[in-house]
Structure formats: C-alpha cells, structure tokens
Amino acid sequence: MGKNNLLLVDLNDDKTKKLAETITSDTSRKILNHLADKEDTEANIAQSTGIPISTVHYHLLKLQEASLVIA
C-alpha cells in the first residue's frame, strides 16, 4: 500500500475557506474535471458541460481565487 500524505490546514484561514467552498461545489468540480484534460475557453466549457456560460464564469473566478486554476 502506498504512503499517504497528509496536509494540515488552518480552518480559519481565508484561503482554506475559499478552497473548501470551491471543491464542495458540484459545478466547480465538473469544470475542474473538464480542465484536467486541456485548457479551454469559458464558451467551450459551457458547451461541453451543459453549464450556462454565466455560471462557468462565476465558478472560474472562484476557482482562481482558490488558486485551483490560472487565467
């Protein structure tokens, strides 16, 4: 069995809160899964995932704030 790596985080830290809020969102996770394969535009993400472009834009901003994607 592989070695498990653990990460301790301060739950009161603003960055940790943003990360937690973002990764608990089904929509954000769907967008992250899409972007795991390739870089893409908001329009293409919306078309591919069936998520409205305004929602994609909102979640991409949240993903950027959580340092999970880079614009």
PDB file of N, CA, C and O in Angstrom:
ATOM      1  N   MET A   1       0.848  -1.183   0.000  1.00  0.00           N
ATOM      2  CA  MET A   1       0.000   0.000   0.000  1.00  0.00           C
ATOM      3  C   MET A   1       0.887   1.237   0.000  1.00  0.00           C
ATOM      4  O   MET A   1       1.891   1.281   0.710  1.00  0.00           O
ATOM      5  N   GLY A   2       0.519   2.252  -0.799  1.00  0.00           N
ATOM      6  CA  GLY A   2       1.300   3.476  -0.919  1.00  0.00           C
ATOM      7  C   GLY A   2       1.241   4.317   0.336  1.00  0.00           C
ATOM      8  O   GLY A   2       0.331   4.195   1.157  1.00  0.00           O
ATOM      9  N   LYS A   3       2.223   5.164   0.459  1.00  0.00           N
ATOM     10  CA  LYS A   3       2.292   6.064   1.601  1.00  0.00           C
ATOM     11  C   LYS A   3       1.244   7.164   1.446  1.00  0.00           C
ATOM     12  O   LYS A   3       1.105   7.749   0.372  1.00  0.00           O
ATOM     13  N   ASN A   4       0.522   7.438   2.506  1.00  0.00           N
ATOM     14  CA  ASN A   4      -0.475   8.522   2.490  1.00  0.00           C
ATOM     15  C   ASN A   4       0.198   9.821   2.903  1.00  0.00           C
ATOM     16  O   ASN A   4       0.937   9.864   3.887  1.00  0.00           O
ATOM     17  N   ASN A   5      -0.060  10.861   2.157  1.00  0.00           N
ATOM     18  CA  ASN A   5       0.422  12.185   2.512  1.00  0.00           C
ATOM     19  C   ASN A   5      -0.720  12.949   3.141  1.00  0.00           C
ATOM     20  O   ASN A   5      -1.828  12.976   2.605  1.00  0.00           O
ATOM     21  N   LEU A   6      -0.457  13.561   4.260  1.00  0.00           N
ATOM     22  CA  LEU A   6      -1.474  14.337   4.955  1.00  0.00           C
ATOM     23  C   LEU A   6      -1.106  15.808   4.905  1.00  0.00           C
ATOM     24  O   LEU A   6       0.068  16.177   4.932  1.00  0.00           O
ATOM     25  N   LEU A   7      -2.126  16.629   4.832  1.00  0.00           N
ATOM     26  CA  LEU A   7      -1.924  18.072   4.813  1.00  0.00           C
ATOM     27  C   LEU A   7      -2.756  18.673   5.933  1.00  0.00           C
ATOM     28  O   LEU A   7      -3.975  18.506   5.969  1.00  0.00           O
ATOM     29  N   LEU A   8      -2.102  19.365   6.835  1.00  0.00           N
ATOM     30  CA  LEU A   8      -2.807  20.047   7.912  1.00  0.00           C
ATOM     31  C   LEU A   8      -3.052  21.482   7.484  1.00  0.00           C
ATOM     32  O   LEU A   8      -2.148  22.163   6.998  1.00  0.00           O
ATOM     33  N   VAL A   9      -4.283  21.933   7.669  1.00  0.00           N
ATOM     34  CA  VAL A   9      -4.623  23.296   7.276  1.00  0.00           C
ATOM     35  C   VAL A   9      -5.330  23.994   8.425  1.00  0.00           C
ATOM     36  O   VAL A   9      -5.979  23.358   9.257  1.00  0.00           O
ATOM     37  N   ASP A  10      -5.195  25.298   8.456  1.00  0.00           N
ATOM     38  CA  ASP A  10      -5.888  26.121   9.431  1.00  0.00           C
ATOM     39  C   ASP A  10      -7.278  26.411   8.886  1.00  0.00           C
ATOM     40  O   ASP A  10      -7.417  27.111   7.884  1.00  0.00           O
ATOM     41  N   LEU A  11      -8.297  25.885   9.528  1.00  0.00           N
ATOM     42  CA  LEU A  11      -9.662  26.049   9.033  1.00  0.00           C
ATOM     43  C   LEU A  11     -10.174  27.475   9.166  1.00  0.00           C
ATOM     44  O   LEU A  11     -11.231  27.802   8.628  1.00  0.00           O
ATOM     45  N   ASN A  12      -9.448  28.320   9.867  1.00  0.00           N
ATOM     46  CA  ASN A  12      -9.827  29.727   9.984  1.00  0.00           C
ATOM     47  C   ASN A  12      -9.156  30.592   8.929  1.00  0.00           C
ATOM     48  O   ASN A  12      -9.461  31.779   8.822  1.00  0.00           O
ATOM     49  N   ASP A  13      -8.257  30.023   8.156  1.00  0.00           N
ATOM     50  CA  ASP A  13      -7.548  30.751   7.118  1.00  0.00           C
ATOM     51  C   ASP A  13      -8.484  31.030   5.940  1.00  0.00           C
ATOM     52  O   ASP A  13      -9.211  30.139   5.501  1.00  0.00           O
ATOM     53  N   ASP A  14      -8.468  32.256   5.430  1.00  0.00           N
ATOM     54  CA  ASP A  14      -9.354  32.636   4.323  1.00  0.00           C
ATOM     55  C   ASP A  14      -9.113  31.787   3.076  1.00  0.00           C
ATOM     56  O   ASP A  14     -10.067  31.396   2.403  1.00  0.00           O
ATOM     57  N   LYS A  15      -7.860  31.500   2.763  1.00  0.00           N
ATOM     58  CA  LYS A  15      -7.548  30.702   1.578  1.00  0.00           C
ATOM     59  C   LYS A  15      -8.121  29.282   1.719  1.00  0.00           C
ATOM     60  O   LYS A  15      -8.634  28.716   0.754  1.00  0.00           O
ATOM     61  N   THR A  16      -8.030  28.725   2.905  1.00  0.00           N
ATOM     62  CA  THR A  16      -8.580  27.391   3.157  1.00  0.00           C
ATOM     63  C   THR A  16     -10.100  27.399   3.010  1.00  0.00           C
ATOM     64  O   THR A  16     -10.680  26.466   2.454  1.00  0.00           O
ATOM     65  N   LYS A  17     -10.735  28.442   3.505  1.00  0.00           N
ATOM     66  CA  LYS A  17     -12.188  28.551   3.383  1.00  0.00           C
ATOM     67  C   LYS A  17     -12.611  28.616   1.917  1.00  0.00           C
ATOM     68  O   LYS A  17     -13.572  27.960   1.515  1.00  0.00           O
ATOM     69  N   LYS A  18     -11.892  29.408   1.120  1.00  0.00           N
ATOM     70  CA  LYS A  18     -12.215  29.518  -0.309  1.00  0.00           C
ATOM     71  C   LYS A  18     -12.032  28.181  -1.012  1.00  0.00           C
ATOM     72  O   LYS A  18     -12.849  27.793  -1.847  1.00  0.00           O
ATOM     73  N   LEU A  19     -10.971  27.488  -0.673  1.00  0.00           N
ATOM     74  CA  LEU A  19     -10.709  26.186  -1.269  1.00  0.00           C
ATOM     75  C   LEU A  19     -11.822  25.206  -0.914  1.00  0.00           C
ATOM     76  O   LEU A  19     -12.322  24.492  -1.784  1.00  0.00           O
ATOM     77  N   ALA A  20     -12.209  25.168   0.347  1.00  0.00           N
ATOM     78  CA  ALA A  20     -13.261  24.254   0.795  1.00  0.00           C
ATOM     79  C   ALA A  20     -14.599  24.569   0.123  1.00  0.00           C
ATOM     80  O   ALA A  20     -15.308  23.659  -0.307  1.00  0.00           O
ATOM     81  N   GLU A  21     -14.940  25.843   0.035  1.00  0.00           N
ATOM     82  CA  GLU A  21     -16.190  26.240  -0.610  1.00  0.00           C
ATOM     83  C   GLU A  21     -16.197  25.842  -2.083  1.00  0.00           C
ATOM     84  O   GLU A  21     -17.226  25.438  -2.622  1.00  0.00           O
ATOM     85  N   THR A  22     -15.063  25.960  -2.711  1.00  0.00           N
ATOM     86  CA  THR A  22     -14.965  25.682  -4.138  1.00  0.00           C
ATOM     87  C   THR A  22     -15.048  24.195  -4.432  1.00  0.00           C
ATOM     88  O   THR A  22     -15.800  23.786  -5.316  1.00  0.00           O
ATOM     89  N   ILE A  23     -14.300  23.384  -3.718  1.00  0.00           N
ATOM     90  CA  ILE A  23     -14.268  21.960  -4.050  1.00  0.00           C
ATOM     91  C   ILE A  23     -15.509  21.212  -3.594  1.00  0.00           C
ATOM     92  O   ILE A  23     -15.702  20.057  -3.971  1.00  0.00           O
ATOM     93  N   THR A  24     -16.359  21.848  -2.787  1.00  0.00           N
ATOM     94  CA  THR A  24     -17.614  21.195  -2.407  1.00  0.00           C
ATOM     95  C   THR A  24     -18.724  21.469  -3.421  1.00  0.00           C
ATOM     96  O   THR A  24     -19.818  20.915  -3.313  1.00  0.00           O
ATOM     97  N   SER A  25     -18.446  22.308  -4.388  1.00  0.00           N
ATOM     98  CA  SER A  25     -19.424  22.631  -5.426  1.00  0.00           C
ATOM     99  C   SER A  25     -19.356  21.612  -6.570  1.00  0.00           C
ATOM    100  O   SER A  25     -18.299  21.419  -7.170  1.00  0.00           O
ATOM    101  N   ASP A  26     -20.481  20.967  -6.867  1.00  0.00           N
ATOM    102  CA  ASP A  26     -20.533  20.023  -7.990  1.00  0.00           C
ATOM    103  C   ASP A  26     -20.140  20.703  -9.299  1.00  0.00           C
ATOM    104  O   ASP A  26     -19.437  20.117 -10.122  1.00  0.00           O
ATOM    105  N   THR A  27     -20.593  21.932  -9.487  1.00  0.00           N
ATOM    106  CA  THR A  27     -20.301  22.662 -10.717  1.00  0.00           C
ATOM    107  C   THR A  27     -18.808  22.944 -10.843  1.00  0.00           C
ATOM    108  O   THR A  27     -18.225  22.752 -11.910  1.00  0.00           O
ATOM    109  N   SER A  28     -18.198  23.394  -9.767  1.00  0.00           N
ATOM    110  CA  SER A  28     -16.758  23.660  -9.803  1.00  0.00           C
ATOM    111  C   SER A  28     -15.974  22.384 -10.085  1.00  0.00           C
ATOM    112  O   SER A  28     -15.008  22.401 -10.848  1.00  0.00           O
ATOM    113  N   ARG A  29     -16.382  21.289  -9.476  1.00  0.00           N
ATOM    114  CA  ARG A  29     -15.690  20.021  -9.725  1.00  0.00           C
ATOM    115  C   ARG A  29     -15.868  19.571 -11.168  1.00  0.00           C
ATOM    116  O   ARG A  29     -14.937  19.029 -11.763  1.00  0.00           O
ATOM    117  N   LYS A  30     -17.049  19.787 -11.740  1.00  0.00           N
ATOM    118  CA  LYS A  30     -17.278  19.428 -13.143  1.00  0.00           C
ATOM    119  C   LYS A  30     -16.362  20.250 -14.054  1.00  0.00           C
ATOM    120  O   LYS A  30     -15.803  19.723 -15.015  1.00  0.00           O
ATOM    121  N   ILE A  31     -16.211  21.531 -13.751  1.00  0.00           N
ATOM    122  CA  ILE A  31     -15.330  22.404 -14.536  1.00  0.00           C
ATOM    123  C   ILE A  31     -13.878  21.970 -14.366  1.00  0.00           C
ATOM    124  O   ILE A  31     -13.133  21.913 -15.344  1.00  0.00           O
ATOM    125  N   LEU A  32     -13.469  21.664 -13.137  1.00  0.00           N
ATOM    126  CA  LEU A  32     -12.100  21.199 -12.900  1.00  0.00           C
ATOM    127  C   LEU A  32     -11.820  19.906 -13.661  1.00  0.00           C
ATOM    128  O   LEU A  32     -10.746  19.745 -14.241  1.00  0.00           O
ATOM    129  N   ASN A  33     -12.768  19.000 -13.660  1.00  0.00           N
ATOM    130  CA  ASN A  33     -12.599  17.749 -14.406  1.00  0.00           C
ATOM    131  C   ASN A  33     -12.433  18.024 -15.895  1.00  0.00           C
ATOM    132  O   ASN A  33     -11.615  17.391 -16.562  1.00  0.00           O
ATOM    133  N   HIS A  34     -13.203  18.961 -16.406  1.00  0.00           N
ATOM    134  CA  HIS A  34     -13.085  19.327 -17.820  1.00  0.00           C
ATOM    135  C   HIS A  34     -11.700  19.896 -18.105  1.00  0.00           C
ATOM    136  O   HIS A  34     -11.076  19.552 -19.109  1.00  0.00           O
ATOM    137  N   LEU A  35     -11.222  20.763 -17.222  1.00  0.00           N
ATOM    138  CA  LEU A  35      -9.933  21.420 -17.432  1.00  0.00           C
ATOM    139  C   LEU A  35      -8.752  20.502 -17.137  1.00  0.00           C
ATOM    140  O   LEU A  35      -7.617  20.836 -17.478  1.00  0.00           O
ATOM    141  N   ALA A  36      -8.991  19.375 -16.522  1.00  0.00           N
ATOM    142  CA  ALA A  36      -7.902  18.438 -16.235  1.00  0.00           C
ATOM    143  C   ALA A  36      -7.315  17.889 -17.524  1.00  0.00           C
ATOM    144  O   ALA A  36      -6.136  17.539 -17.572  1.00  0.00           O
ATOM    145  N   ASP A  37      -8.131  17.812 -18.571  1.00  0.00           N
ATOM    146  CA  ASP A  37      -7.686  17.269 -19.848  1.00  0.00           C
ATOM    147  C   ASP A  37      -7.007  18.298 -20.739  1.00  0.00           C
ATOM    148  O   ASP A  37      -6.095  17.970 -21.498  1.00  0.00           O
ATOM    149  N   LYS A  38      -7.462  19.558 -20.641  1.00  0.00           N
ATOM    150  CA  LYS A  38      -6.923  20.580 -21.538  1.00  0.00           C
ATOM    151  C   LYS A  38      -7.340  21.968 -21.069  1.00  0.00           C
ATOM    152  O   LYS A  38      -8.303  22.117 -20.316  1.00  0.00           O
ATOM    153  N   GLU A  39      -6.611  22.974 -21.519  1.00  0.00           N
ATOM    154  CA  GLU A  39      -7.040  24.359 -21.315  1.00  0.00           C
ATOM    155  C   GLU A  39      -8.205  24.608 -22.252  1.00  0.00           C
ATOM    156  O   GLU A  39      -8.273  24.024 -23.333  1.00  0.00           O
ATOM    157  N   ASP A  40      -9.125  25.475 -21.841  1.00  0.00           N
ATOM    158  CA  ASP A  40     -10.284  25.734 -22.693  1.00  0.00           C
ATOM    159  C   ASP A  40     -10.888  27.083 -22.371  1.00  0.00           C
ATOM    160  O   ASP A  40     -10.572  27.690 -21.349  1.00  0.00           O
ATOM    161  N   THR A  41     -11.759  27.547 -23.248  1.00  0.00           N
ATOM    162  CA  THR A  41     -12.431  28.827 -23.054  1.00  0.00           C
ATOM    163  C   THR A  41     -13.717  28.626 -22.264  1.00  0.00           C
ATOM    164  O   THR A  41     -14.234  27.514 -22.161  1.00  0.00           O
ATOM    165  N   GLU A  42     -14.219  29.718 -21.711  1.00  0.00           N
ATOM    166  CA  GLU A  42     -15.489  29.651 -20.982  1.00  0.00           C
ATOM    167  C   GLU A  42     -16.603  29.128 -21.888  1.00  0.00           C
ATOM    168  O   GLU A  42     -17.420  28.310 -21.468  1.00  0.00           O
ATOM    169  N   ALA A  43     -16.628  29.605 -23.128  1.00  0.00           N
ATOM    170  CA  ALA A  43     -17.682  29.189 -24.058  1.00  0.00           C
ATOM    171  C   ALA A  43     -17.611  27.684 -24.331  1.00  0.00           C
ATOM    172  O   ALA A  43     -18.637  27.004 -24.345  1.00  0.00           O
ATOM    173  N   ASN A  44     -16.409  27.172 -24.546  1.00  0.00           N
ATOM    174  CA  ASN A  44     -16.268  25.741 -24.804  1.00  0.00           C
ATOM    175  C   ASN A  44     -16.597  24.901 -23.575  1.00  0.00           C
ATOM    176  O   ASN A  44     -17.195  23.831 -23.690  1.00  0.00           O
ATOM    177  N   ILE A  45     -16.204  25.387 -22.402  1.00  0.00           N
ATOM    178  CA  ILE A  45     -16.540  24.669 -21.165  1.00  0.00           C
ATOM    179  C   ILE A  45     -18.053  24.609 -21.008  1.00  0.00           C
ATOM    180  O   ILE A  45     -18.613  23.561 -20.685  1.00  0.00           O
ATOM    181  N   ALA A  46     -18.709  25.744 -21.240  1.00  0.00           N
ATOM    182  CA  ALA A  46     -20.169  25.797 -21.117  1.00  0.00           C
ATOM    183  C   ALA A  46     -20.830  24.826 -22.092  1.00  0.00           C
ATOM    184  O   ALA A  46     -21.734  24.078 -21.719  1.00  0.00           O
ATOM    185  N   GLN A  47     -20.381  24.843 -23.322  1.00  0.00           N
ATOM    186  CA  GLN A  47     -20.974  23.969 -24.337  1.00  0.00           C
ATOM    187  C   GLN A  47     -20.726  22.497 -24.009  1.00  0.00           C
ATOM    188  O   GLN A  47     -21.631  21.671 -24.124  1.00  0.00           O
ATOM    189  N   SER A  48     -19.523  22.179 -23.608  1.00  0.00           N
ATOM    190  CA  SER A  48     -19.150  20.791 -23.341  1.00  0.00           C
ATOM    191  C   SER A  48     -19.833  20.220 -22.105  1.00  0.00           C
ATOM    192  O   SER A  48     -20.190  19.042 -22.076  1.00  0.00           O
ATOM    193  N   THR A  49     -20.014  21.056 -21.085  1.00  0.00           N
ATOM    194  CA  THR A  49     -20.561  20.570 -19.812  1.00  0.00           C
ATOM    195  C   THR A  49     -22.059  20.798 -19.670  1.00  0.00           C
ATOM    196  O   THR A  49     -22.703  20.204 -18.806  1.00  0.00           O
ATOM    197  N   GLY A  50     -22.614  21.659 -20.522  1.00  0.00           N
ATOM    198  CA  GLY A  50     -24.037  21.984 -20.399  1.00  0.00           C
ATOM    199  C   GLY A  50     -24.332  22.970 -19.280  1.00  0.00           C
ATOM    200  O   GLY A  50     -25.477  23.116 -18.854  1.00  0.00           O
ATOM    201  N   ILE A  51     -23.289  23.644 -18.808  1.00  0.00           N
ATOM    202  CA  ILE A  51     -23.442  24.647 -17.748  1.00  0.00           C
ATOM    203  C   ILE A  51     -23.559  26.013 -18.410  1.00  0.00           C
ATOM    204  O   ILE A  51     -22.775  26.320 -19.308  1.00  0.00           O
ATOM    205  N   PRO A  52     -24.522  26.850 -17.993  1.00  0.00           N
ATOM    206  CA  PRO A  52     -24.631  28.192 -18.587  1.00  0.00           C
ATOM    207  C   PRO A  52     -23.308  28.957 -18.473  1.00  0.00           C
ATOM    208  O   PRO A  52     -22.594  28.835 -17.478  1.00  0.00           O
ATOM    209  N   ILE A  53     -22.992  29.742 -19.501  1.00  0.00           N
ATOM    210  CA  ILE A  53     -21.700  30.436 -19.534  1.00  0.00           C
ATOM    211  C   ILE A  53     -21.543  31.391 -18.356  1.00  0.00           C
ATOM    212  O   ILE A  53     -20.429  31.561 -17.859  1.00  0.00           O
ATOM    213  N   SER A  54     -22.612  32.013 -17.900  1.00  0.00           N
ATOM    214  CA  SER A  54     -22.507  32.909 -16.747  1.00  0.00           C
ATOM    215  C   SER A  54     -22.121  32.129 -15.491  1.00  0.00           C
ATOM    216  O   SER A  54     -21.387  32.635 -14.643  1.00  0.00           O
ATOM    217  N   THR A  55     -22.609  30.916 -15.377  1.00  0.00           N
ATOM    218  CA  THR A  55     -22.265  30.060 -14.237  1.00  0.00           C
ATOM    219  C   THR A  55     -20.821  29.589 -14.354  1.00  0.00           C
ATOM    220  O   THR A  55     -20.105  29.542 -13.354  1.00  0.00           O
ATOM    221  N   VAL A  56     -20.388  29.242 -15.552  1.00  0.00           N
ATOM    222  CA  VAL A  56     -18.994  28.859 -15.774  1.00  0.00           C
ATOM    223  C   VAL A  56     -18.075  30.014 -15.374  1.00  0.00           C
ATOM    224  O   VAL A  56     -17.076  29.813 -14.684  1.00  0.00           O
ATOM    225  N   HIS A  57     -18.418  31.212 -15.808  1.00  0.00           N
ATOM    226  CA  HIS A  57     -17.611  32.395 -15.481  1.00  0.00           C
ATOM    227  C   HIS A  57     -17.504  32.572 -13.964  1.00  0.00           C
ATOM    228  O   HIS A  57     -16.409  32.767 -13.436  1.00  0.00           O
ATOM    229  N   TYR A  58     -18.625  32.505 -13.275  1.00  0.00           N
ATOM    230  CA  TYR A  58     -18.650  32.661 -11.819  1.00  0.00           C
ATOM    231  C   TYR A  58     -17.749  31.626 -11.143  1.00  0.00           C
ATOM    232  O   TYR A  58     -16.941  31.967 -10.280  1.00  0.00           O
ATOM    233  N   HIS A  59     -17.894  30.370 -11.537  1.00  0.00           N
ATOM    234  CA  HIS A  59     -17.124  29.310 -10.898  1.00  0.00           C
ATOM    235  C   HIS A  59     -15.642  29.374 -11.257  1.00  0.00           C
ATOM    236  O   HIS A  59     -14.796  29.016 -10.438  1.00  0.00           O
ATOM    237  N   LEU A  60     -15.318  29.822 -12.461  1.00  0.00           N
ATOM    238  CA  LEU A  60     -13.914  30.001 -12.810  1.00  0.00           C
ATOM    239  C   LEU A  60     -13.271  31.084 -11.944  1.00  0.00           C
ATOM    240  O   LEU A  60     -12.113  30.951 -11.548  1.00  0.00           O
ATOM    241  N   LEU A  61     -14.006  32.145 -11.651  1.00  0.00           N
ATOM    242  CA  LEU A  61     -13.490  33.178 -10.754  1.00  0.00           C
ATOM    243  C   LEU A  61     -13.221  32.596  -9.372  1.00  0.00           C
ATOM    244  O   LEU A  61     -12.193  32.883  -8.759  1.00  0.00           O
ATOM    245  N   LYS A  62     -14.146  31.782  -8.886  1.00  0.00           N
ATOM    246  CA  LYS A  62     -13.975  31.140  -7.576  1.00  0.00           C
ATOM    247  C   LYS A  62     -12.790  30.175  -7.592  1.00  0.00           C
ATOM    248  O   LYS A  62     -12.036  30.100  -6.622  1.00  0.00           O
ATOM    249  N   LEU A  63     -12.627  29.440  -8.686  1.00  0.00           N
ATOM    250  CA  LEU A  63     -11.504  28.517  -8.808  1.00  0.00           C
ATOM    251  C   LEU A  63     -10.175  29.273  -8.845  1.00  0.00           C
ATOM    252  O   LEU A  63      -9.172  28.796  -8.313  1.00  0.00           O
ATOM    253  N   GLN A  64     -10.167  30.443  -9.468  1.00  0.00           N
ATOM    254  CA  GLN A  64      -8.970  31.283  -9.498  1.00  0.00           C
ATOM    255  C   GLN A  64      -8.653  31.803  -8.099  1.00  0.00           C
ATOM    256  O   GLN A  64      -7.497  31.799  -7.675  1.00  0.00           O
ATOM    257  N   GLU A  65      -9.682  32.250  -7.387  1.00  0.00           N
ATOM    258  CA  GLU A  65      -9.483  32.762  -6.023  1.00  0.00           C
ATOM    259  C   GLU A  65      -8.913  31.679  -5.120  1.00  0.00           C
ATOM    260  O   GLU A  65      -8.127  31.973  -4.219  1.00  0.00           O
ATOM    261  N   ALA A  66      -9.301  30.429  -5.352  1.00  0.00           N
ATOM    262  CA  ALA A  66      -8.824  29.312  -4.551  1.00  0.00           C
ATOM    263  C   ALA A  66      -7.499  28.764  -5.069  1.00  0.00           C
ATOM    264  O   ALA A  66      -6.987  27.772  -4.549  1.00  0.00           O
ATOM    265  N   SER A  67      -6.948  29.406  -6.089  1.00  0.00           N
ATOM    266  CA  SER A  67      -5.679  29.001  -6.716  1.00  0.00           C
ATOM    267  C   SER A  67      -5.728  27.602  -7.309  1.00  0.00           C
ATOM    268  O   SER A  67      -4.733  26.877  -7.298  1.00  0.00           O
ATOM    269  N   LEU A  68      -6.894  27.228  -7.826  1.00  0.00           N
ATOM    270  CA  LEU A  68      -7.051  25.918  -8.461  1.00  0.00           C
ATOM    271  C   LEU A  68      -6.931  25.993  -9.969  1.00  0.00           C
ATOM    272  O   LEU A  68      -6.661  24.985 -10.622  1.00  0.00           O
ATOM    273  N   VAL A  69      -7.131  27.185 -10.533  1.00  0.00           N
ATOM    274  CA  VAL A  69      -6.894  27.413 -11.956  1.00  0.00           C
ATOM    275  C   VAL A  69      -6.191  28.755 -12.103  1.00  0.00           C
ATOM    276  O   VAL A  69      -6.283  29.628 -11.239  1.00  0.00           O
ATOM    277  N   ILE A  70      -5.489  28.893 -13.219  1.00  0.00           N
ATOM    278  CA  ILE A  70      -4.783  30.131 -13.524  1.00  0.00           C
ATOM    279  C   ILE A  70      -5.364  30.680 -14.826  1.00  0.00           C
ATOM    280  O   ILE A  70      -5.507  29.949 -15.806  1.00  0.00           O
ATOM    281  N   ALA A  71      -5.693  31.957 -14.829  1.00  0.00           N
ATOM    282  CA  ALA A  71      -6.274  32.581 -16.018  1.00  0.00           C
ATOM    283  C   ALA A  71      -5.233  32.813 -17.077  1.00  0.00           C
ATOM    284  O   ALA A  71      -5.546  33.331 -18.148  1.00  0.00           O
TER     285      ALA A  71
END
